[in-house]
Amino acid sequence: MFCKDSIESAYCFFHQKWRVYAHSTIPSQKDDIEYAISSYVQDMDKALYSHIAHGKEDFLCEHLTFASDMQSALHDLENMM
């Protein structure tokens, strides 16, 4: 259904950023990671993004829900590999 490379690429990028984000105590570092992820999703496979977003608008692009969105995305991507 989705290109395996797209799934693996998204998972690796998200996982790397999440590991830093989850343990960071520096607000500006967290903001930078949120920006990097939101930029990434603008160019990622649209069908894959739509699948992991489950119809949620602004998935991975909204500050208030970023942490839960990341956990959901990582869970979905991991299950797809």
CYANA upper distance limits for C-alpha pairs under 8 A (distance plus 0.5 A):
  2 PHE  CA      6 SER  CA      7.70
  2 PHE  CA      7 ILE  CA      7.74
  2 PHE  CA     47 ALA  CA      8.16
  2 PHE  CA     48 LEU  CA      7.10
  3 CYS  CA      7 ILE  CA      7.08
  4 LYS  CA      8 GLU  CA      6.66
  4 LYS  CA     81 MET  CA      7.86
  5 ASP  CA      9 SER  CA      6.34
  6 SER  CA     10 ALA  CA      6.58
  6 SER  CA     44 MET  CA      8.17
  6 SER  CA     45 ASP  CA      7.33
  6 SER  CA     48 LEU  CA      8.38
  7 ILE  CA     11 TYR  CA      6.56
  7 ILE  CA     48 LEU  CA      8.08
  7 ILE  CA     77 LEU  CA      6.77
  7 ILE  CA     80 MET  CA      7.84
  7 ILE  CA     81 MET  CA      7.50
  8 GLU  CA     12 CYS  CA      6.53
  8 GLU  CA     77 LEU  CA      8.26
  8 GLU  CA     81 MET  CA      7.57
  9 SER  CA     13 PHE  CA      6.70
 10 ALA  CA     14 PHE  CA      6.46
 10 ALA  CA     44 MET  CA      8.24
 10 ALA  CA     77 LEU  CA      8.24
 11 TYR  CA     15 HIS  CA      6.27
 11 TYR  CA     74 LEU  CA      6.79
 11 TYR  CA     77 LEU  CA      6.39
 11 TYR  CA     78 GLU  CA      7.46
 12 CYS  CA     16 GLN  CA      6.55
 13 PHE  CA     17 LYS  CA      6.78
 14 PHE  CA     18 TRP  CA      6.38
 14 PHE  CA     37 ILE  CA      7.73
 14 PHE  CA     70 MET  CA      7.84
 14 PHE  CA     74 LEU  CA      7.40
 15 HIS  CA     19 ARG  CA      6.67
 15 HIS  CA     74 LEU  CA      7.30
 16 GLN  CA     20 VAL  CA      7.36
 17 LYS  CA     21 TYR  CA      6.58
 17 LYS  CA     33 ILE  CA      6.87
 17 LYS  CA     37 ILE  CA      8.42
 18 TRP  CA     22 ALA  CA      6.24
 18 TRP  CA     70 MET  CA      7.64
 19 ARG  CA     23 HIS  CA      7.15
 20 VAL  CA     24 SER  CA      6.41
 21 TYR  CA     29 GLN  CA      8.06
 21 TYR  CA     30 LYS  CA      6.09
 21 TYR  CA     33 ILE  CA      7.31
 24 SER  CA     29 GLN  CA      7.70
 24 SER  CA     30 LYS  CA      7.37
 26 ILE  CA     30 LYS  CA      6.99
 27 PRO  CA     31 ASP  CA      6.70
 28 SER  CA     32 ASP  CA      6.66
 29 GLN  CA     33 ILE  CA      6.82
 30 LYS  CA     34 GLU  CA      6.70
 31 ASP  CA     35 TYR  CA      6.67
 32 ASP  CA     36 ALA  CA      6.65
 33 ILE  CA     37 ILE  CA      6.65
 34 GLU  CA     38 SER  CA      6.61
 34 GLU  CA     60 LEU  CA      8.24
 34 GLU  CA     61 CYS  CA      7.69
 34 GLU  CA     63 HIS  CA      7.90
 34 GLU  CA     66 PHE  CA      7.80
 35 TYR  CA     39 SER  CA      6.56
 35 TYR  CA     61 CYS  CA      8.39
 36 ALA  CA     40 TYR  CA      6.63
 37 ILE  CA     41 VAL  CA      6.75
 37 ILE  CA     60 LEU  CA      7.45
 37 ILE  CA     61 CYS  CA      8.08
 38 SER  CA     42 GLN  CA      7.07
 38 SER  CA     60 LEU  CA      6.59
 38 SER  CA     61 CYS  CA      5.54
 39 SER  CA     43 ASP  CA      7.70
 40 TYR  CA     44 MET  CA      6.74
 41 VAL  CA     49 TYR  CA      7.53
 41 VAL  CA     60 LEU  CA      8.24
 44 MET  CA     48 LEU  CA      8.14
 44 MET  CA     49 TYR  CA      7.38
 45 ASP  CA     49 TYR  CA      6.70
 46 LYS  CA     50 SER  CA      6.55
 47 ALA  CA     51 HIS  CA      6.63
 48 LEU  CA     52 ILE  CA      6.83
 49 TYR  CA     53 ALA  CA      6.45
 50 SER  CA     54 HIS  CA      6.85
 50 SER  CA     55 GLY  CA      6.97
 51 HIS  CA     55 GLY  CA      8.14
 52 ILE  CA     72 SER  CA      8.16
 52 ILE  CA     73 ALA  CA      6.22
 52 ILE  CA     76 ASP  CA      6.77
 52 ILE  CA     77 LEU  CA      8.00
 53 ALA  CA     57 GLU  CA      8.06
 53 ALA  CA     59 PHE  CA      6.13
 53 ALA  CA     73 ALA  CA      7.91
 58 ASP  CA     62 GLU  CA      6.40
 59 PHE  CA     66 PHE  CA      8.22
 59 PHE  CA     69 ASP  CA      6.89
 60 LEU  CA     65 THR  CA      7.92
 60 LEU  CA     66 PHE  CA      5.83
 60 LEU  CA     69 ASP  CA      6.03
 60 LEU  CA     70 MET  CA      7.01
 61 CYS  CA     66 PHE  CA      7.19
 62 GLU  CA     66 PHE  CA      6.18
 65 THR  CA     69 ASP  CA      6.47
 66 PHE  CA     70 MET  CA      6.55
 67 ALA  CA     71 GLN  CA      6.87
 68 SER  CA     72 SER  CA      6.68
 69 ASP  CA     73 ALA  CA      6.53
 70 MET  CA     74 LEU  CA      6.56
 71 GLN  CA     75 HIS  CA      6.62
 72 SER  CA     76 ASP  CA      6.67
 73 ALA  CA     77 LEU  CA      6.51
 74 LEU  CA     78 GLU  CA      6.40
 75 HIS  CA     79 ASN  CA      6.75
 76 ASP  CA     80 MET  CA      6.82
 77 LEU  CA     81 MET  CA      7.01
